[in-house]
Structure formats: structure tokens, C-alpha cells
Amino acid sequence: MPHIDRLLRRGTVFAALLLVSLAGARAQNETPGTGAKKNHTAYLYAPYKWAHGLFDIDRFARNGLSARDESGQQYEWVTLVETKKPTADAPAKICTLTAFRDLISKNADDMGILVLSSHGGKDSLSVEAFASEKARDDQYDAYIRAGFTKDQIAKTSNDDSFAISVTDKFIQTYRNVGQAIVYISACEGGSLADDFTDAKGLGQPAAKLARVALGGNSAAKVAAYAEYGARFFSALDGQPYKGKAEADRVKQRAVKAAFDAANAIQGVAADPNFRVEFILTGDGATTLAPVVQDDLAPCISPLKAGDTITFTFDTNCDTTVVPKVLAAGGGVTLGAPVWKRGVSNVLTVPVTAPAVATNTFKITLQGDSVKAGKNTANLDGNSNPDKVNGRGPATAAKKSDDYVIEYQNGTRVH
Amino acid sequence: MSRFALSFAITLLLGAAAVRSGSAQFPPPPSPAPVCKAPATDPAVPPRPEPAVQGWLILHGQLVPAPYTVTVANDTVAVNGYLFSQRTASSTATLDTGSHAALFQQFWSLWPGWCSTRDLASAAQQAVAWWQAAPGVASATLIAGGVADLQVRFTDSPDPETLSLQVPDDSPPVDQIRAQTLSELAQEVDNDLSYGRLLIVEDEGRIFSPAAGESADLVAQIEQISTLPTADARYQALLAILPDARMATSIAQRFGTPLSPAPSTSQEVSHAPH
């Protein structure tokens, strides 16, 4: 937007307002969460890890979401994974129906993302695997006696085991996921997506629903689902997966954009067994953490008193928290940052010195001082990795990923 | 295998082989792929920093003292000899497999062959015909609106059975997957503990790892909470800082209690605290 740059350099109020207006209009993303709780934990539920092995989605999800030094949006990470094939002597002990019920009903304050990896069918997801038909039937009867109903749970089987599956009615009854992102890596998992996001006339508060949910719309190989997950979660983390264009990297950090990009590639895979398309319900304008939109950053050099530095984020932020912005070099000093009224993603910072313009300076927006509007995520800046914006790892405690604007002799070097 | 599938398989194998050098004692990865370079999932990821500080392990509610040595032993992951999962003694009792088990076994053995010679929809139709002809079957139909969900009703059961007719994977045998899983998990645990992370482990499949930088504070909070006088008070306080109620329960009951000696890894059954 060179014309806006020129106008801004002249310091016209009109141009500044125009830029802010355009930027604000693009700010519809939110992180998961209700705005009242942490909602910063990723939960993985995988009852068939013992069968899927390296084809399961767990590593790809964690790389994009969680606590890695080199990547990930720094969400806390909890696994409920069945690592051993159930036997008559040792039935499933982690991934059981009651554990699944508790998972989706008792973690609303912490849940930011729920990743489900299993077998599935239309309005059905396998949550507990069994060694035999008899063991499954006995446990099914026990669950019915315990109060679960036959429209909530079903007897199913797949090429790995017998199973008890939950239905759409089960999800609608027990859902309490705190406006999380729900990702269902299972055949036809997408048929349950709306059961996480839509009220369905049941009168439950919005905080019990998911903000967005997506899942498969096919019955492809498990490995194909893992590939889809690798694309999707690397996109949420801003990673350049398999040659993705740099210009797309930051834009595809939002769920809907990542979903569209993955569908566009994998939905048309030449091998039909690797062809996977997902369906999405809810609000796909969802990111894991805020990012400064580089493409909206005006050229701010030279800088002088009276200018305004504008940071436009791709995600709405907590505007009750005033971020810390530091200046160094060129005699630059700054006034107090101010959130623009009416939107939650535009931060302006007045420049109070020098009187004579300078073209060598460094502005640092501290990553740990920029908070997401809906959960406790912090900025994913351009300092970690160095000089790469919006790519994981995001800011974590004691490990800030600041956003830096540095000019030397009029050339932006950071 | 298509080029697309081949590419992804290579990605998986390289990712599995990405082992950071360290003190852990792992069995060699069962994958036949050579260990030759960094994860292929994203070659643009910067190199991993050098190990910084020792992490913390809370296993079954108890703090295991550092330094840590991660191994695979007794068919589970062990740290300093403490096993993540208990091994279950095998029974000689005859398994009652169920009244239709033989039919299911026969069907699932046929299914991959059908999928290898026709597309999913055609294979599903073959499955319907097969089940309709099977003894003791009242009906077999594809569920309307589903991609490949086959519902079978038996004459002797009031509950229907739904079969998920997914395209079969070319998965290795379960034993090989098990070895891969343990090796991969041991690497992850060693990685986390070598980079100053807290791991709270209830079982090899139930693990909590906080975000980077939060571990030291979280350990300090847990230690502080462990001084509260009652288990219930400790549980409530822990629940406020941990995202898993079961872990909060274990820590409330066991944190600070003396750790039993680590079991010999040659033992069949672990006596790790549980």
C-alpha cells in the first residue's frame, strides 16, 4: 500500500484514520476461549494410538500447538492416549467412555483445543476399544445400567477392534468445552462438528460450546488423516509446511484459512485413498495467538515527534492490558500506547521525540505484554525465530517473542 | 504407492528418526529408515538449542529426583528405573470372544482384499452382500448419509452393530507399532526433561506438559500447595493450576511422600508408586 505510506509520512490525519479503518475491518479473528478463563490447554484423545502408531496425529498436533522449543504456539499439553492394545486381562484404562465424558465436560476453564483421533462414522466416534465382542457388549450393558442411553452410545467395530462409540446425542448432552477449537481426526468426524458448535435448541450457554469444530468427511486411510493434520497444525503455527508461500504463511494461521488450504491440496489428492476433505462449523476466524500484520505495517522511517506508530493485529486482543513498547536509538521516545476505540486489534503509539526526523531506530513491542482477547495466549512476534513474523514458537512465560521494527539509515533490518 | 503417499511416508519415517543426541538409553528405532537428518515435517525450523536446565518429573503423584535417565524397560518407559505403566500379569483363562466374533474376524480379514481391487463404495456394497448372506444376520444396510457405515442387526441381539468401513492402512504389526511408540515416547520424555520442562505422568498415555517457561513456577506452586494440611485442600488448590483432575488427585495424595526404591528393570511387575 505505497500510497498510504506516502500519506502517512506527511502525517495526514485522514490517511492515518483510513489505515486504521482498513486494518480494523480485517480484525475478526479471536483465539479460542470465553474471555474469562485460561483456555490455553491442548487436549489429545487417541484411543487407537496402539494401532495407528506413527500414522497417528499426535506428533503433528503437538508440533503446532504445544511446548516445543523450536515450534508450537505454547499451549499446555495433555494426552489421553491408549498406547497398548486392549486385551482380556488389560482392557483400555485411559481412553474409556467415562474418561471421554469427563474430558469434554469438566475442562471448560482450561480447554483451548481438543484434538480427537480415532475411528468414526456418521454421527459416531469410537472412544473406547475392546479386545473382544463379549468384553465390549458386557461393558456396553454396564454403561447403560449406569445411566448412559442407547441414543448416546453405540456398539461399533472397525478393522482394529470392537468399540463403544459416542453419538451426536452424547456430544450434545455432555459438551462443555469453553469455546475451544475441536479437531476431529476420524472418518466422517465432521458429522459431529456441529454437535460441538451449534446450540441445537438445547438452551445451553455459548460457553459450553466450541468456537469452531472441524473433522473429516471421508473414510480415507489413517495416514491420510495424519497428513491433513500435519498441514493444518503447521498452518496454525505459521510454519512454511511443504513449500508454502511466505505470503500465505501468516494468513493461514486462522482455522478457516488453514482448513481451506488443506482441503485445496488434500481434497484433490491423486490417490483416492489419500484424498481427505474436512468440513467446518462455527467461526473459522480463530487463531491460536495474535500476530502483527506485517502487510499492514506502514513504512515509519524517518520517525519524528508527532508521528504515530500503528500495530495492527490479526487477532483481537485484551484491550484492558496496555502493551509495553520500547524505543532505542535516534533519540526516539514514545508516549503511552493506546488501543483504538471500537476495535480490539489496533494499537497506536505516539512518538514524542526527536524533533528532527531520524531514520535509525528500534521499536520493540514486548510479546509477553500483548494478550489475546479470549484466552491467555500471547503475541507470536518476529523475534523467535529471529526476523520471522508469526511463526511458532509464540511467546511463552520467560521466553518472549517480541515484534521488532528496526531501521538503519532508512532501511528496515528487522 | 502414489507419489503423494510416498512423500508422506518418508515424512513420517524421517520424523520418527529425528533423535536428539543425549543421555537417554533407547533401543534402536525399529524403523528400517536410516537416521540421517532432522525432522522432515519442516526443514525451515531452526536448530534446537543446547540443553539448558534439568527438568522435573512427577510420576504417579511423586517427584522423582533428578538427574534423569530415560529407558524403555519392562514394556514401558522408565525414568531412573521408575516405570510409567504397570505390567499386567497374563492370564491363562480362556477368552470369551462373543457370539459373532468368528464372523467379524472373517469379515475383517476379507475387507482389505476387497479394498485393494475396487473403490470404497464398491467394496462397501460387497460388504453389505456378504453380511446379508451371513448366518444369524437379520439385516445389513449402509447407513443413509454416511460415507461407508454398515449397520448389521443380528437375530439374537437387540442392539445393532455399526462397522466403520475405512480404507485399510498398510500398518506394521501391533508389536512393531508398540516398539515404535515406546521409542518415540522415550525420546519425547528425554527431550522434555532435558530442556527444563516439568512432566506430570499418570501413565505412559496420560501426560501433562506445561508451556515453555512455566515449569519452574509450576513446580514451586505444587511444592507450596503440598504443605496444605488436608488432601482435599491440596486437591482444590492443584485443580486451579493443573488441567487434569486425575493428576491433581494423585499429587494431592502422594506428593512429598517418600519414594519407594526403583524396581529392578528385570522384574516382571513394577512396584512403582501407583
Boltz contact constraints between the chains, C-beta under 6 A:
constraints:
  - contact:
      token1: [A, 41]
      token2: [B, 243]
      max_distance: 6.0
  - contact:
      token1: [A, 53]
      token2: [B, 177]
      max_distance: 6.0
  - contact:
      token1: [A, 53]
      token2: [B, 180]
      max_distance: 6.0
  - contact:
      token1: [A, 53]
      token2: [B, 181]
      max_distance: 6.0
  - contact:
      token1: [A, 54]
      token2: [B, 12]
      max_distance: 6.0
  - contact:
      token1: [A, 54]
      token2: [B, 16]
      max_distance: 6.0
  - contact:
      token1: [A, 54]
      token2: [B, 180]
      max_distance: 6.0
  - contact:
      token1: [A, 67]
      token2: [B, 209]
      max_distance: 6.0
  - contact:
      token1: [A, 67]
      token2: [B, 211]
      max_distance: 6.0
  - contact:
      token1: [A, 67]
      token2: [B, 212]
      max_distance: 6.0
  - contact:
      token1: [A, 69]
      token2: [B, 48]
      max_distance: 6.0
  - contact:
      token1: [A, 69]
      token2: [B, 195]
      max_distance: 6.0
  - contact:
      token1: [A, 70]
      token2: [B, 45]
      max_distance: 6.0
  - contact:
      token1: [A, 70]
      token2: [B, 46]
      max_distance: 6.0
  - contact:
      token1: [A, 70]
      token2: [B, 48]
      max_distance: 6.0
  - contact:
      token1: [A, 71]
      token2: [B, 45]
      max_distance: 6.0
  - contact:
      token1: [A, 74]
      token2: [B, 211]
      max_distance: 6.0
  - contact:
      token1: [A, 74]
      token2: [B, 212]
      max_distance: 6.0
  - contact:
      token1: [A, 76]
      token2: [B, 210]
      max_distance: 6.0
  - contact:
      token1: [A, 76]
      token2: [B, 211]
      max_distance: 6.0
  - contact:
      token1: [A, 76]
      token2: [B, 243]
      max_distance: 6.0
  - contact:
      token1: [A, 77]
      token2: [B, 209]
      max_distance: 6.0
  - contact:
      token1: [A, 78]
      token2: [B, 208]
      max_distance: 6.0
  - contact:
      token1: [A, 78]
      token2: [B, 243]
      max_distance: 6.0
  - contact:
      token1: [A, 78]
      token2: [B, 244]
      max_distance: 6.0
  - contact:
      token1: [A, 79]
      token2: [B, 207]
      max_distance: 6.0
  - contact:
      token1: [A, 80]
      token2: [B, 206]
      max_distance: 6.0
  - contact:
      token1: [A, 81]
      token2: [B, 205]
      max_distance: 6.0
  - contact:
      token1: [A, 82]
      token2: [B, 205]
      max_distance: 6.0
  - contact:
      token1: [A, 83]
      token2: [B, 181]
      max_distance: 6.0
  - contact:
      token1: [A, 83]
      token2: [B, 204]
      max_distance: 6.0
  - contact:
      token1: [A, 83]
      token2: [B, 205]
      max_distance: 6.0
  - contact:
      token1: [A, 85]
      token2: [B, 174]
      max_distance: 6.0
  - contact:
      token1: [A, 88]
      token2: [B, 95]
      max_distance: 6.0
  - contact:
      token1: [A, 89]
      token2: [B, 88]
      max_distance: 6.0
  - contact:
      token1: [A, 89]
      token2: [B, 91]
      max_distance: 6.0
  - contact:
      token1: [A, 90]
      token2: [B, 88]
      max_distance: 6.0
  - contact:
      token1: [A, 94]
      token2: [B, 203]
      max_distance: 6.0
  - contact:
      token1: [A, 94]
      token2: [B, 205]
      max_distance: 6.0
  - contact:
      token1: [A, 94]
      token2: [B, 206]
      max_distance: 6.0
  - contact:
      token1: [A, 110]
      token2: [B, 243]
      max_distance: 6.0
  - contact:
      token1: [A, 119]
      token2: [B, 164]
      max_distance: 6.0
  - contact:
      token1: [A, 121]
      token2: [B, 146]
      max_distance: 6.0
  - contact:
      token1: [A, 121]
      token2: [B, 149]
      max_distance: 6.0
  - contact:
      token1: [A, 121]
      token2: [B, 162]
      max_distance: 6.0
  - contact:
      token1: [A, 121]
      token2: [B, 164]
      max_distance: 6.0
  - contact:
      token1: [A, 122]
      token2: [B, 143]
      max_distance: 6.0
  - contact:
      token1: [A, 122]
      token2: [B, 145]
      max_distance: 6.0
  - contact:
      token1: [A, 122]
      token2: [B, 146]
      max_distance: 6.0
  - contact:
      token1: [A, 122]
      token2: [B, 149]
      max_distance: 6.0
  - contact:
      token1: [A, 132]
      token2: [B, 97]
      max_distance: 6.0
  - contact:
      token1: [A, 132]
      token2: [B, 98]
      max_distance: 6.0
  - contact:
      token1: [A, 133]
      token2: [B, 98]
      max_distance: 6.0
  - contact:
      token1: [A, 133]
      token2: [B, 100]
      max_distance: 6.0
  - contact:
      token1: [A, 133]
      token2: [B, 101]
      max_distance: 6.0
  - contact:
      token1: [A, 134]
      token2: [B, 96]
      max_distance: 6.0
  - contact:
      token1: [A, 134]
      token2: [B, 97]
      max_distance: 6.0
  - contact:
      token1: [A, 134]
      token2: [B, 98]
      max_distance: 6.0
  - contact:
      token1: [A, 154]
      token2: [B, 162]
      max_distance: 6.0
  - contact:
      token1: [A, 155]
      token2: [B, 159]
      max_distance: 6.0
  - contact:
      token1: [A, 155]
      token2: [B, 161]
      max_distance: 6.0
  - contact:
      token1: [A, 156]
      token2: [B, 162]
      max_distance: 6.0
  - contact:
      token1: [A, 157]
      token2: [B, 163]
      max_distance: 6.0
  - contact:
      token1: [A, 158]
      token2: [B, 164]
      max_distance: 6.0
  - contact:
      token1: [A, 159]
      token2: [B, 108]
      max_distance: 6.0
  - contact:
      token1: [A, 159]
      token2: [B, 168]
      max_distance: 6.0
  - contact:
      token1: [A, 187]
      token2: [B, 164]
      max_distance: 6.0
  - contact:
      token1: [A, 187]
      token2: [B, 166]
      max_distance: 6.0
  - contact:
      token1: [A, 188]
      token2: [B, 147]
      max_distance: 6.0
  - contact:
      token1: [A, 218]
      token2: [B, 147]
      max_distance: 6.0
  - contact:
      token1: [A, 219]
      token2: [B, 120]
      max_distance: 6.0
  - contact:
      token1: [A, 219]
      token2: [B, 147]
      max_distance: 6.0
  - contact:
      token1: [A, 219]
      token2: [B, 148]
      max_distance: 6.0
  - contact:
      token1: [A, 219]
      token2: [B, 166]
      max_distance: 6.0
  - contact:
      token1: [A, 220]
      token2: [B, 167]
      max_distance: 6.0
  - contact:
      token1: [A, 221]
      token2: [B, 167]
      max_distance: 6.0
  - contact:
      token1: [A, 221]
      token2: [B, 169]
      max_distance: 6.0
  - contact:
      token1: [A, 222]
      token2: [B, 169]
      max_distance: 6.0
  - contact:
      token1: [A, 223]
      token2: [B, 169]
      max_distance: 6.0
  - contact:
      token1: [A, 227]
      token2: [B, 8]
      max_distance: 6.0
  - contact:
      token1: [A, 239]
      token2: [B, 42]
      max_distance: 6.0
  - contact:
      token1: [A, 240]
      token2: [B, 44]
      max_distance: 6.0
  - contact:
      token1: [A, 269]
      token2: [B, 4]
      max_distance: 6.0
  - contact:
      token1: [A, 270]
      token2: [B, 2]
      max_distance: 6.0
  - contact:
      token1: [A, 271]
      token2: [B, 2]
      max_distance: 6.0
  - contact:
      token1: [A, 271]
      token2: [B, 4]
      max_distance: 6.0
  - contact:
      token1: [A, 271]
      token2: [B, 5]
      max_distance: 6.0
  - contact:
      token1: [A, 273]
      token2: [B, 167]
      max_distance: 6.0
  - contact:
      token1: [A, 274]
      token2: [B, 4]
      max_distance: 6.0
  - contact:
      token1: [A, 274]
      token2: [B, 5]
      max_distance: 6.0
  - contact:
      token1: [A, 385]
      token2: [B, 46]
      max_distance: 6.0
  - contact:
      token1: [A, 396]
      token2: [B, 211]
      max_distance: 6.0
  - contact:
      token1: [A, 396]
      token2: [B, 212]
      max_distance: 6.0
  - contact:
      token1: [A, 396]
      token2: [B, 213]
      max_distance: 6.0
  - contact:
      token1: [A, 397]
      token2: [B, 213]
      max_distance: 6.0
  - contact:
      token1: [A, 397]
      token2: [B, 214]
      max_distance: 6.0
  - contact:
      token1: [A, 398]
      token2: [B, 213]
      max_distance: 6.0
  - contact:
      token1: [A, 399]
      token2: [B, 212]
      max_distance: 6.0
  - contact:
      token1: [A, 399]
      token2: [B, 213]
      max_distance: 6.0
